[in-house]
Amino acid sequence: MDPSPSNQPHVLLTDDDPFITALYRERLIKEGMTVATAQNGEEALESIQKQPPDLLLLDLNMPRMDGTEVLRYIREQSPCPNLPIVVLSNACAPEFIAEVSQLRPTRFLVKYDNAPNKVIETILTVLEEARASDVVAPAPADIHPQEFEPATASLEVVLDRLETATSIDEQRESVLGIYRAVQATLEHFQTLPPLSLPYLLEDTLEPLLEKCYALEQLIGPALVKVLARILHAVEKCAATPPTTSVPSSPVLLHVPAREQVNEWKTLLDRPGFSPCAVQQSSSAEDLLHHNVFYAVVWHTARKSAARKALRLINDRATKGRLHTIFVMPQNDADRWSLEAEAGDSLALGDVCAQEALPALLYALQAS
């Protein structure tokens, strides 16, 4: 069963990373294609059986049947053995590539070495070759993608891109680049204590970046400042990986809405945190005067209120200057992040507790 001819090429994206599938799905639709997605090998084969694609973009490291098994099945057992397959993966050890090359992928691209534009260009080229010939020439057996450099070397670069991006596509590509760079760095820290910063960031940074990818209006001075602090902390960890976990860390929460209080309590209900949630400024003032906290999360509806709160925090804190994260409306957050009076405090606009958690983790690590 070969892919049926159509004016609209049909592409199947197979990757368990939602960032990758979201990015390429949107870009390929803009190129006039129809797109299906699969999160693992089993879903990919089911999709191919229902509607054979004109091209398969395939990751290799996936749950429930990995990409190598999918590639082998298509080449050796499926009704469409000549299906064009572009492998997009970070599994680039020479011995692994040698094994995969025997299964005749049409192209082999290393994720970290190929920007989205290059991947789209490759897909378009392979589709054009497929239209000109019944069988697309497979990638040569001696594939040698570039050696992968540690992602920490590019963190500053992708952060600069985010700060200077002028279009929505550039902003989204920058957010994706940050996600991929941090993810690559954190892969080196799998054996660290479960409360160390890299370990916790792996579990918490994705929701914030996903929201920024979906809502480009969140990308501004406030977000850049927050991500810069987090990325610098990740770089420091890469240079000197911590061997101890974050100490038990009392956190002062000033949250006006009961549902937000409950959300924060749920997130911080884990070893390493000793949260103390309050709702009124008077209570916060009293607690700051008599207790030691490692960080403060302060929800406010106005920038002027943040200014007053920061003075209170710095005046009353028994531990000296506390790392403070303000959650406020987006426009106020961007303006606040540019004010000298903001000091070392961080601001996030229009985010929920889960999306603000990476900033708090940074603050605890820096305390």
Phi, psi and omega in degrees: 000109180266157177303135181284140181294145181200153175292336178253110177300143180250123184243137175254120177263124181237107181197140179273003178264113182297332177298314183295310182295320180295316181297308186284331176300312181295317182292321181288325175297321177297334178276004176088022181253159168264146189225134170242155180232154176216143183261354178202174184297321180297315178297324180297314181294324176298317179295320179296322179294322181286316181213096180303128181278168172276340179202144177245122171263117195235124169277160181258321182270098181218156176282167173050060180091107184277176186295327179297318178295321178298313180300316180296317181297315182297316183287330188252336187230341188280163177288351180234068186293342182262016180303127175297128183230120175257114178276129178233102189207159173262002177282091189233025173296139185307317182293327179289318179298321179299319179294314182295322183298333178293342180266008172059056169294148181291319174218155176231113180244136175271126185308310188286346180261357186229116177292158180308321180299322179292321179296314179298317179300320179294317179300315180297320179296315181295320178296321178295318177297322180294324179291331182274347183211151179290329182233123178276134180299130179288165175297147181296156184291341182258048179300131177225077177295159180304144174297138182283124176275148177306133188297338182300334180293338184253002182299315180296324180295312182290330176293318177298320178299319181297319183291329185257358182299136182249344179243161179299318180298318179295320179297315181294320177296324179292317177299316178298319179298319177297314180301313182294320181295315179295317180301318180296319179296316185290339178298339181278355189245028186294338183264006181284162178303146185294353178249008178286158184303311181301318181298315182290323180297323180303327184271344190238340185286330185301316180301321179295314181291325177299318180292320179295324179293322182281326184239089186296342180293345177284344184279110181198191182305323182296311181296318181300319180295317180297311182294325178299315179298315182295316182292324177295324177295321178295318178299318179298318178296324180294322180287319180223085183303131179293146180252356179237159181271167176298132180293164176306123197234100175296132180237130177266123179251129172244097190232123186284328187259135183302321181294328177290322176301313181296322179297315179295318179301318180296316181295324185265006179277068181209160178303143177103347180240141172231070188290149174230103186268134176227165183238341185244145181301322182298320178294319180298317180299316181295316181294320179297329183285330189247355185230159177258128178234151178270334182199160180232133171247120188234110175276133179212154181265352185218147177295323180298324178292326178295321179299314179295319181295319182295321176298317178300314183297314182290329180284321190260345185295132180279346182261009186087204183291125181264149172285122186239134176245120176261136173248117186212174178304149189305310182299319178295322181297317180295317179293319180299319183296340181265353182277138178297326183294339181295335177058228182272000181291154179245148178233140175232139182253134171053048177236157176270176183301317182299323182282338178272348186300321179302323178295321178294319179299319176299314183299320180293320180293326183277347184289000000 
